[in-house]
Amino acid sequence: MRLEGKVAVITGGGQGIGAGIARTFGKEGARIVIAEVNEEAGRDTVQELQNDGVDAIVLQTDVGDEESVQALMKRAVSEYGKVDILVNNAAINIRKSVTDTSFEEWQNVMNVNLNGPFLCSKYAIPEMQRSGGGSIINIASWHAEKTITRLAAYASAKGGLTALTRQMALDYGKDEIRVNAVGPSTVDTPLLQNTFASLEDPEGAFRDTLKFQPMGRIGTVEDIANACLFLASDESTYVSGQTIMVDGGAINKIARPIEFD
């Protein structure tokens, strides 16, 4: 198995992409620490993993709170002895322009989407240094490069995350710590399904979304998880500082995707 003996900390692992990454890593032999602000969702994912024979725990964590993140890493090391892999996946979003975004809303998005990866990396890196290396995977977004209207805070945070990815890759490469990002586009998650369901014409909106996809489909959680698996495994030992877009080629199109109100 590709992650046999590895310990992976996955933030926001209670649902959606994070839960998919946890399942994929668990199948490949990793021991899983789910860091989740929604402890109930985290417990559900851990129960699913344990039912499949995966060694996993959930730790309630606010990734934007320094003390909470310190406690997360301390407990992960206490439980499993090390941290080999960190997946910074936890994120929130609001659909607003700059003038419509309150400073509190801006701070909330930045706190989870950018401060969270900073803090988790800050306290995971010393553990990786002690154990001889590791892999940090930041879940960014295609909105870090090309975006749509009214996504000021989210797109800014994801752009900052790709910059942080490059910076950490430079600073910690000598410690055998690789830092990369994955940029999903439209992914079939419960959140996306709820977004479509809230629209006046859900089926029409879905058809319009597919028109923008060069491969004729939207992404799956497994598509993202498999990219993360490559970056977590020894197959990517000379890959660092990169943002891998997992978008079916959609970022290369000139036309813009559907705008969700």
LINRA-V548964 format. One record per residue. N is the residue number from 1. SS is DSSP state (H for helix, E for strand, - for the rest). PHI is phi in whole degrees, 0 to 359 (* if undefined). BURIAL is b if it has 16 or more other ideal C-beta (glycine too) atoms within 10 Angstrom, else e. Layout:
<<N & SS & PHI & BURIAL> <N & SS & PHI & BURIAL>>
//
This chain:
<<1 & - & * & e> <2 & - & 284 & b> <3 & - & 237 & b> <4 & - & 305 & e> <5 & - & 82 & e> <6 & - & 273 & b> <7 & E & 246 & b> <8 & E & 242 & b> <9 & E & 260 & b> <10 & E & 236 & b> <11 & E & 277 & b> <12 & - & 63 & b> <13 & - & 272 & b> <14 & - & 277 & b> <15 & - & 198 & b> <16 & H & 56 & b> <17 & H & 299 & b> <18 & H & 299 & b> <19 & H & 295 & b> <20 & H & 296 & b> <21 & H & 296 & b> <22 & H & 299 & b> <23 & H & 297 & b> <24 & H & 295 & b> <25 & H & 296 & b> <26 & H & 297 & b> <27 & H & 297 & b> <28 & - & 264 & b> <29 & - & 99 & e> <30 & - & 284 & b> <31 & E & 270 & b> <32 & E & 244 & b> <33 & E & 247 & b> <34 & E & 270 & b> <35 & E & 259 & b> <36 & E & 215 & b> <37 & - & 291 & b> <38 & - & 268 & e> <39 & H & 298 & e> <40 & H & 297 & e> <41 & H & 297 & b> <42 & H & 297 & b> <43 & H & 296 & b> <44 & H & 298 & b> <45 & H & 295 & b> <46 & H & 297 & b> <47 & H & 299 & e> <48 & H & 299 & e> <49 & H & 296 & b> <50 & H & 296 & e> <51 & H & 298 & e> <52 & - & 266 & e> <53 & - & 85 & e> <54 & - & 269 & b> <55 & - & 281 & b> <56 & E & 211 & b> <57 & E & 223 & b> <58 & E & 241 & b> <59 & E & 233 & b> <60 & E & 295 & b> <61 & - & 217 & b> <62 & - & 258 & b> <63 & - & 294 & b> <64 & - & 271 & b> <65 & - & 249 & b> <66 & H & 299 & e> <67 & H & 295 & e> <68 & H & 295 & b> <69 & H & 291 & b> <70 & H & 301 & e> <71 & H & 296 & b> <72 & H & 302 & b> <73 & H & 293 & b> <74 & H & 298 & e> <75 & H & 290 & e> <76 & H & 300 & b> <77 & H & 291 & b> <78 & H & 297 & e> <79 & H & 282 & e> <80 & H & 239 & b> <81 & - & 90 & e> <82 & - & 190 & b> <83 & - & 228 & b> <84 & - & 263 & b> <85 & E & 226 & b> <86 & E & 236 & b> <87 & E & 248 & b> <88 & E & 273 & b> <89 & - & 249 & b> <90 & - & 303 & b> <91 & - & 199 & b> <92 & - & 228 & b> <93 & - & 211 & b> <94 & - & 224 & b> <95 & - & 257 & b> <96 & - & 212 & b> <97 & - & 280 & e> <98 & - & 301 & e> <99 & - & 290 & e> <100 & - & 270 & e> <101 & - & 269 & b> <102 & - & 287 & e> <103 & H & 297 & e> <104 & H & 296 & e> <105 & H & 297 & e> <106 & H & 302 & b> <107 & H & 297 & e> <108 & H & 297 & b> <109 & H & 295 & b> <110 & H & 297 & b> <111 & H & 296 & b> <112 & H & 279 & b> <113 & H & 278 & b> <114 & H & 236 & b> <115 & H & 297 & b> <116 & H & 301 & b> <117 & H & 300 & b> <118 & H & 300 & b> <119 & H & 294 & b> <120 & H & 297 & b> <121 & H & 293 & b> <122 & H & 305 & e> <123 & H & 262 & b> <124 & H & 275 & b> <125 & H & 302 & b> <126 & H & 301 & e> <127 & H & 291 & b> <128 & H & 294 & b> <129 & H & 299 & e> <130 & H & 293 & e> <131 & H & 260 & e> <132 & - & 95 & e> <133 & - & 136 & e> <134 & E & 172 & b> <135 & E & 224 & b> <136 & E & 251 & b> <137 & E & 237 & b> <138 & E & 262 & b> <139 & E & 274 & b> <140 & - & 267 & b> <141 & - & 187 & b> <142 & H & 295 & b> <143 & H & 292 & b> <144 & H & 291 & b> <145 & - & 246 & b> <146 & - & 225 & b> <147 & - & 224 & b> <148 & - & 235 & e> <149 & - & 290 & e> <150 & - & 57 & b> <151 & - & 223 & b> <152 & H & 302 & b> <153 & H & 290 & b> <154 & H & 297 & b> <155 & H & 297 & b> <156 & H & 295 & b> <157 & H & 295 & b> <158 & H & 291 & b> <159 & H & 297 & b> <160 & H & 297 & b> <161 & H & 293 & b> <162 & H & 292 & b> <163 & H & 293 & e> <164 & H & 298 & b> <165 & H & 302 & b> <166 & H & 296 & b> <167 & H & 297 & e> <168 & H & 293 & b> <169 & H & 299 & b> <170 & H & 291 & e> <171 & H & 286 & e> <172 & H & 239 & b> <173 & H & 300 & e> <174 & H & 296 & e> <175 & H & 265 & e> <176 & - & 63 & e> <177 & E & 255 & b> <178 & E & 263 & b> <179 & E & 230 & b> <180 & E & 222 & b> <181 & E & 231 & b> <182 & E & 242 & b> <183 & E & 248 & b> <184 & E & 288 & b> <185 & - & 252 & b> <186 & - & 279 & b> <187 & E & 238 & b> <188 & - & 285 & b> <189 & - & 233 & b> <190 & H & 304 & e> <191 & H & 297 & e> <192 & H & 294 & b> <193 & H & 299 & e> <194 & H & 294 & e> <195 & H & 296 & e> <196 & H & 299 & b> <197 & H & 297 & e> <198 & - & 279 & e> <199 & - & 274 & e> <200 & - & 295 & e> <201 & - & 230 & e> <202 & H & 303 & e> <203 & H & 293 & e> <204 & H & 295 & e> <205 & H & 296 & b> <206 & H & 294 & b> <207 & H & 298 & e> <208 & H & 296 & e> <209 & H & 295 & b> <210 & H & 296 & e> <211 & H & 299 & e> <212 & - & 278 & b> <213 & - & 269 & b> <214 & - & 302 & e> <215 & - & 268 & e> <216 & - & 76 & e> <217 & - & 208 & e> <218 & - & 269 & b> <219 & E & 285 & b> <220 & - & 248 & e> <221 & H & 303 & b> <222 & H & 295 & b> <223 & H & 301 & b> <224 & H & 290 & b> <225 & H & 298 & b> <226 & H & 292 & e> <227 & H & 296 & b> <228 & H & 295 & b> <229 & H & 300 & b> <230 & H & 302 & e> <231 & H & 288 & b> <232 & H & 278 & b> <233 & - & 271 & b> <234 & H & 287 & e> <235 & H & 288 & e> <236 & H & 241 & b> <237 & - & 293 & e> <238 & - & 243 & e> <239 & - & 245 & e> <240 & - & 204 & b> <241 & - & 77 & b> <242 & - & 254 & b> <243 & E & 246 & b> <244 & E & 265 & b> <245 & E & 280 & b> <246 & E & 249 & b> <247 & - & 221 & b> <248 & - & 64 & b> <249 & - & 88 & e> <250 & H & 296 & b> <251 & H & 294 & e> <252 & H & 275 & e> <253 & - & 277 & e> <254 & - & 281 & e> <255 & - & 296 & e> <256 & - & 269 & e> <257 & - & 288 & b> <258 & - & 300 & b> <259 & - & 265 & e> <260 & - & 277 & e> <261 & - & 276 & e>>
//
